[in-house]
Amino acid sequence: MFQPVKWSVALVVLCASIVTVQPVGAASTARKLPVVATFSILGDVAKQVGGDTIRVTTLVGPDGDAHTFEPSPQDSILIKQAQLIFEIGLHFETWLEKFYEVSESQAVRVVVSEGLSLLSAEHEDDHDVDPHIWHDVQNIIHITQRVRDALIQVAPAQADRYRANATQYIEALQGLDAWVVDQVQSLPASHRKLVTAHDTFGYFAKRYGFTVVGTALEGFSTEAAEPSAGAVAALVNRITAEGVPAIFAENTHNSKLIQRIARETGVQLPPPLYTDALGPPGSAGATFIEMMRYNVTTIVNALQPQN
């Protein structure tokens, strides 16, 4: 006889959820500053600085490829609702401009790469700039400062908190940078040679003393056309001539081509590196600091001289 009562309570709860279209606890999160980060690494930095005063939406999530990302109508809504949008710029998020305009968003756009010394491609036009700035920890410190300043401008009442959070995170990043330098020192200079799926480690190589021997795909984007048989053969020959002991796949890119190159050269192919995105929660690359520690450990171990 109590079944109808239970059913009507369920209906009330269901109707309430439909009317509000918000999860439990949304009342508390609604007061948080709505922020959009274009991809997961920027989202992590924003969370580190903003803490629980902001609500961060990351458009390109863990293991996602920002080069090939296609926003959904829901993404346009999120962009419209945001007060701040953090982006790399440098043609990394080529899809953002259109969706920003379509959404009629009034959000302040913060291009975090502004103010950095940038790398250009030697094999491309002068305007083709490498967007993969985050692989140099010093650049993430710069990004943290840009995020801090933007948050203070939009929410000055929280300025002290943003400054404190940024200072704490920058101290952790400085420790990380010193750790990377120390780890790389254990690797002979003649073994600091990188081959990856696409051209993403330029800033890493410059900061930490590596040489990029080659990439499976030419260029800074994973949208690059598959290389010709001649280009693959040339890369295979270069890997052999340079004595590269290992090459690296990436978490955001199909690894078939790099697997083929590893087979043809007979070199190691360690587990994929985290390159243009973090990994999912609980993975070895769930945060930027964890990502860097995993990548550096994997690279250094794979390139060590074999006794």
VEXBA-946567 format. One record per residue (C-alpha): residue in one letter; chain; x, y negated, z; residue number from 1. Coordinates in steps of 0.05 Angstrom, whole numbers, plus 32768, in hexadecimal, padded with zeros to 4 digits. Example, Ala and Ser with C-alpha at 12.3 -4.5 7.8 and 13.67 -1.06 7.14 Angstrom:
BEGIN
   type   mol   east   north     up   seq
      A     A   80F6    805A   809C     1
      S     A   8111    8015   808F     2
# end
This chain:
BEGIN
   type   mol   east   north     up   seq
      M     A   8000    8000   8000     1
      F     A   803C    7FD2   8007     2
      Q     A   8054    7FDD   7FC0     3
      P     A   802C    7FA2   7FA2     4
      V     A   804A    7F73   7FD6     5
      K     A   8091    7F88   7FC4     6
      W     A   8083    7F7F   7F7B     7
      S     A   8067    7F39   7F84     8
      V     A   80A4    7F25   7FAC     9
      A     A   80D0    7F3E   7F74    10
      L     A   80A7    7F15   7F43    11
      V     A   80B0    7ED7   7F6D    12
      V     A   80FB    7EE1   7F6F    13
      L     A   80FE    7EEE   7F25    14
      C     A   80D4    7EB0   7F15    15
      A     A   8100    7E86   7F42    16
      S     A   813E    7E9D   7F1E    17
      I     A   8120    7E8D   7EDB    18
      V     A   810B    7E47   7EF0    19
      T     A   814E    7E35   7F0D    20
      V     A   8179    7E5A   7EDA    21
      Q     A   81B1    7E59   7F0D    22
      P     A   81D3    7E8F   7F36    23
      V     A   81D0    7E92   7F81    24
      G     A   81FC    7E5D   7F9E    25
      A     A   81F4    7E2F   7F62    26
      A     A   81DB    7DF7   7F8F    27
      S     A   821F    7DF1   7FAE    28
      T     A   8245    7DF7   7F6C    29
      A     A   8218    7DC3   7F4A    30
      R     A   823B    7D8C   7F72    31
      K     A   827F    7DA1   7F57    32
      L     A   82A0    7D7A   7F1F    33
      P     A   8292    7D9F   7EDE    34
      V     A   82D3    7DAB   7EB8    35
      V     A   82E2    7DD0   7E78    36
      A     A   8326    7DEE   7E67    37
      T     A   8330    7E06   7E21    38
      F     A   8354    7E46   7E34    39
      S     A   8366    7E6F   7E71    40
      I     A   83AB    7E53   7E81    41
      L     A   8391    7E0C   7E84    42
      G     A   8356    7E25   7EAC    43
      D     A   8385    7E42   7EE0    44
      V     A   83AB    7E01   7EE7    45
      A     A   836A    7DDA   7EEE    46
      K     A   8353    7E09   7F25    47
      Q     A   8395    7E03   7F4A    48
      V     A   838F    7DB7   7F4B    49
      G     A   8344    7DAE   7F52    50
      G     A   8338    7DE5   7F84    51
      D     A   82F0    7DEC   7F9C    52
      T     A   82DD    7DA5   7F87    53
      I     A   82D7    7DB7   7F3D    54
      R     A   82B2    7DEB   7F14    55
      V     A   82E0    7E03   7EDD    56
      T     A   82C5    7E23   7E9E    57
      T     A   82F9    7E44   7E71    58
      L     A   82E3    7E49   7E28    59
      V     A   8316    7E7C   7E11    60
      G     A   831A    7EAF   7E48    61
      P     A   834D    7EE3   7E5E    62
      D     A   836F    7F08   7E24    63
      G     A   834B    7ED8   7DF4    64
      D     A   836C    7EB9   7DB7    65
      A     A   8362    7E6E   7DB3    66
      H     A   837D    7E6D   7D6C    67
      T     A   8342    7E97   7D52    68
      F     A   830D    7E84   7D85    69
      E     A   82C8    7E71   7D6C    70
      P     A   829D    7E4A   7D9F    71
      S     A   8255    7E5F   7DAB    72
      P     A   8219    7E31   7DB3    73
      Q     A   821F    7E3D   7DFE    74
      D     A   8266    7E21   7DFB    75
      S     A   824A    7DE1   7DDD    76
      I     A   821C    7DDB   7E19    77
      L     A   8256    7DE4   7E48    78
      I     A   827E    7DAF   7E24    79
      K     A   8243    7D7F   7E27    80
      Q     A   823B    7D8A   7E72    81
      A     A   8285    7D81   7E82    82
      Q     A   82A3    7D41   7E9D    83
      L     A   82EA    7D55   7E8C    84
      I     A   8306    7D80   7E54    85
      F     A   834E    7D98   7E59    86
      E     A   836E    7DAC   7E17    87
      I     A   83B4    7DBA   7DFB    88
      G     A   83AB    7D93   7DBB    89
      L     A   83E0    7D9E   7D85    90
      H     A   83AE    7DC3   7D58    91
      F     A   83A9    7DFB   7D8C    92
      E     A   835D    7DF4   7D94    93
      T     A   834B    7DE3   7D4C    94
      W     A   8302    7DF3   7D5B    95
      L     A   82F9    7DC1   7D94    96
      E     A   82F0    7D80   7D6E    97
      K     A   82B3    7D98   7D48    98
      F     A   8290    7DB4   7D85    99
      Y     A   82A0    7D78   7DAF   100
      E     A   827D    7D4C   7D7B   101
      V     A   8242    7D7B   7D72   102
      S     A   8237    7D80   7DBD   103
      E     A   8234    7D33   7DC4   104
      S     A   825F    7D3C   7E01   105
      Q     A   8275    7CFF   7E29   106
      A     A   82AC    7D26   7E4C   107
      V     A   82F1    7D08   7E52   108
      R     A   8321    7D31   7E28   109
      V     A   8367    7D3A   7E46   110
      V     A   839D    7D52   7E15   111
      V     A   83CE    7D6F   7E47   112
      S     A   8408    7D73   7E14   113
      E     A   840D    7D28   7E10   114
      G     A   8450    7D10   7E2A   115
      L     A   8476    7D50   7E1D   116
      S     A   84B2    7D5C   7DF0   117
      L     A   8496    7D89   7DBA   118
      L     A   84B3    7DBD   7D8B   119
      S     A   84A6    7DBC   7D40   120
      A     A   84A9    7DF7   7D11   121
      E     A   84E6    7DFC   7CE6   122
      H     A   84C1    7E22   7CB1   123
      E     A   8482    7DF7   7CAD   124
      D     A   846F    7DAF   7C9F   125
      D     A   8487    7D7A   7CCF   126
      H     A   8442    7D72   7CEE   127
      D     A   843F    7DBC   7D03   128
      V     A   8450    7DB7   7D4D   129
      D     A   8456    7DF3   7D7C   130
      P     A   841B    7DF1   7DAC   131
      H     A   8433    7E28   7DDB   132
      I     A   844E    7DF7   7E0F   133
      W     A   843B    7E21   7E4C   134
      H     A   8473    7E54   7E45   135
      D     A   84A2    7E20   7E62   136
      V     A   8491    7E1A   7EAC   137
      Q     A   84A9    7DD1   7EAC   138
      N     A   8472    7DC2   7E7A   139
      I     A   843E    7DE1   7EA8   140
      I     A   8456    7DB1   7EDE   141
      H     A   8448    7D78   7EAD   142
      I     A   8403    7D95   7E9E   143
      T     A   83F5    7D9A   7EE8   144
      Q     A   8404    7D50   7EEF   145
      R     A   83D7    7D3F   7EB4   146
      V     A   839E    7D68   7ED3   147
      R     A   83A8    7D47   7F16   148
      D     A   83A6    7D01   7EFA   149
      A     A   8368    7D0F   7ED0   150
      L     A   8343    7D2C   7F0B   151
      I     A   8355    7CF0   7F36   152
      Q     A   833C    7CC0   7F00   153
      V     A   82F8    7CE3   7EFC   154
      A     A   82F0    7CF4   7F46   155
      P     A   831A    7CC2   7F6D   156
      A     A   82F9    7CD5   7FAF   157
      Q     A   831E    7D17   7FAB   158
      A     A   8362    7CF8   7F99   159
      D     A   8386    7D0D   7FD8   160
      R     A   8370    7D55   7FCF   161
      Y     A   8385    7D57   7F86   162
      R     A   83C9    7D3A   7F97   163
      A     A   83D4    7D6C   7FCE   164
      N     A   83BE    7DA7   7FA3   165
      A     A   83E9    7D90   7F69   166
      T     A   8426    7D87   7F96   167
      Q     A   841E    7DCC   7FB3   168
      Y     A   8416    7DEB   7F6E   169
      I     A   8451    7DC5   7F51   170
      E     A   847D    7DDF   7F8A   171
      A     A   8467    7E26   7F78   172
      L     A   8476    7E18   7F2F   173
      Q     A   84BB    7DFD   7F3F   174
      G     A   84C9    7E3D   7F65   175
      L     A   84B0    7E65   7F2A   176
      D     A   84DD    7E3F   7EFA   177
      A     A   851A    7E4C   7F25   178
      W     A   8507    7E95   7F29   179
      V     A   8501    7E9B   7EDD   180
      V     A   8546    7E7B   7ED5   181
      D     A   8563    7EAB   7F08   182
      Q     A   8544    7EE8   7EE7   183
      V     A   855C    7ED4   7EA2   184
      Q     A   85A3    7ECC   7EBD   185
      S     A   85A4    7F17   7EC9   186
      L     A   859D    7F22   7E7E   187
      P     A   85DC    7F1A   7E53   188
      A     A   85D6    7EDF   7E24   189
      S     A   85E0    7F0D   7DE8   190
      H     A   85A1    7F33   7DFB   191
      R     A   8573    7EF7   7E02   192
      K     A   8550    7F03   7DC0   193
      L     A   8505    7F02   7DB5   194
      V     A   84D9    7F21   7D80   195
      T     A   848E    7F18   7D8B   196
      A     A   844C    7F1F   7D66   197
      H     A   8447    7ED4   7D56   198
      D     A   8471    7E96   7D63   199
      T     A   845D    7E87   7DAB   200
      F     A   849E    7E88   7DD4   201
      G     A   84C2    7E4C   7DB7   202
      Y     A   84BD    7E23   7DF7   203
      F     A   84CF    7E5F   7E21   204
      A     A   850C    7E6C   7DF6   205
      K     A   8524    7E24   7DF9   206
      R     A   851B    7E1D   7E44   207
      Y     A   8538    7E60   7E59   208
      G     A   856E    7E6C   7E25   209
      F     A   8550    7E9F   7DF5   210
      T     A   8553    7EA5   7DA9   211
      V     A   8514    7EB4   7D82   212
      V     A   852E    7EE6   7D4F   213
      G     A   84EB    7EEB   7D2B   214
      T     A   84A0    7EF6   7D30   215
      A     A   8472    7F28   7D0F   216
      L     A   8444    7EEF   7CF8   217
      E     A   8463    7EB0   7CDE   218
      G     A   844C    7E70   7D00   219
      F     A   842D    7E58   7D40   220
      S     A   83E8    7E75   7D35   221
      T     A   83CF    7EBD   7D36   222
      E     A   83A3    7EA9   7CFB   223
      A     A   83E1    7EAE   7CCE   224
      A     A   83DB    7EDE   7C94   225
      E     A   83F9    7F23   7C9A   226
      P     A   8441    7F21   7C83   227
      S     A   8457    7F40   7C42   228
      A     A   847C    7F81   7C3F   229
      G     A   84BA    7F5A   7C2F   230
      A     A   84B2    7F2D   7C6C   231
      V     A   84A8    7F69   7C99   232
      A     A   84E6    7F8C   7C7C   233
      A     A   850F    7F4D   7C87   234
      L     A   84F9    7F4A   7CD0   235
      V     A   8509    7F93   7CDA   236
      N     A   854F    7F88   7CBD   237
      R     A   8559    7F4B   7CE9   238
      I     A   8545    7F71   7D28   239
      T     A   8576    7FA8   7D17   240
      A     A   85AE    7F78   7D05   241
      E     A   85A5    7F50   7D46   242
      G     A   85A2    7F8F   7D70   243
      V     A   8560    7F7B   7D91   244
      P     A   854E    7FB3   7DC1   245
      A     A   8504    7FA3   7DC9   246
      I     A   84CC    7F7B   7DA9   247
      F     A   848C    7F62   7DC9   248
      A     A   8442    7F67   7DBB   249
      E     A   8411    7F34   7DD7   250
      N     A   83D1    7F3A   7DFF   251
      T     A   83A9    7F0D   7DCF   252
      H     A   83BD    7F2C   7D8D   253
      N     A   83B4    7F6E   7D69   254
      S     A   83F4    7F95   7D73   255
      K     A   83F2    7FC2   7D35   256
      L     A   8425    7F9A   7D0E   257
      I     A   8456    7F94   7D48   258
      Q     A   844D    7FDF   7D56   259
      R     A   845F    7FEE   7D0E   260
      I     A   849E    7FC2   7D13   261
      A     A   84B2    7FE6   7D53   262
      R     A   84AB    8029   7D31   263
      E     A   84D4    8013   7CF5   264
      T     A   850C    7FF6   7D20   265
      G     A   850A    802B   7D57   266
      V     A   850B    7FF6   7D8E   267
      Q     A   84E3    7FF4   7DCE   268
      L     A   849C    7FD7   7DD0   269
      P     A   848C    7FC6   7E19   270
      P     A   8445    7FB8   7E30   271
      P     A   8429    7F77   7E11   272
      L     A   843E    7F34   7E2D   273
      Y     A   840B    7F00   7E42   274
      T     A   8415    7EC9   7E0F   275
      D     A   83DA    7E9D   7DFB   276
      A     A   83AC    7EB2   7E34   277
      L     A   83AC    7ECD   7E7A   278
      G     A   8396    7F13   7E89   279
      P     A   8354    7F25   7EAC   280
      P     A   834D    7F21   7EF8   281
      G     A   8376    7F56   7F1A   282
      S     A   83A7    7F5D   7EE0   283
      A     A   83F2    7F4C   7EE3   284
      G     A   83E3    7F0B   7EBF   285
      A     A   83A5    7EF2   7EE4   286
      T     A   83C5    7EAE   7EF3   287
      F     A   83FB    7E86   7ED1   288
      I     A   842E    7E95   7F06   289
      E     A   841F    7EDF   7F04   290
      M     A   8421    7EDD   7EB8   291
      M     A   8466    7EBE   7EB7   292
      R     A   8481    7EEE   7EEA   293
      Y     A   8467    7F29   7EC2   294
      N     A   8480    7F0F   7E7F   295
      V     A   84C6    7EFE   7E99   296
      T     A   84CD    7F41   7EBD   297
      T     A   84B6    7F67   7E7F   298
      I     A   84E4    7F40   7E50   299
      V     A   8522    7F44   7E7C   300
      N     A   8519    7F8E   7E8B   301
      A     A   850D    7FA0   7E41   302
      L     A   8549    7F79   7E27   303
      Q     A   857C    7F91   7E5A   304
      P     A   85B8    7FB6   7E3D   305
      Q     A   85AF    8001   7E3F   306
      N     A   85E8    8027   7E61   307
# end
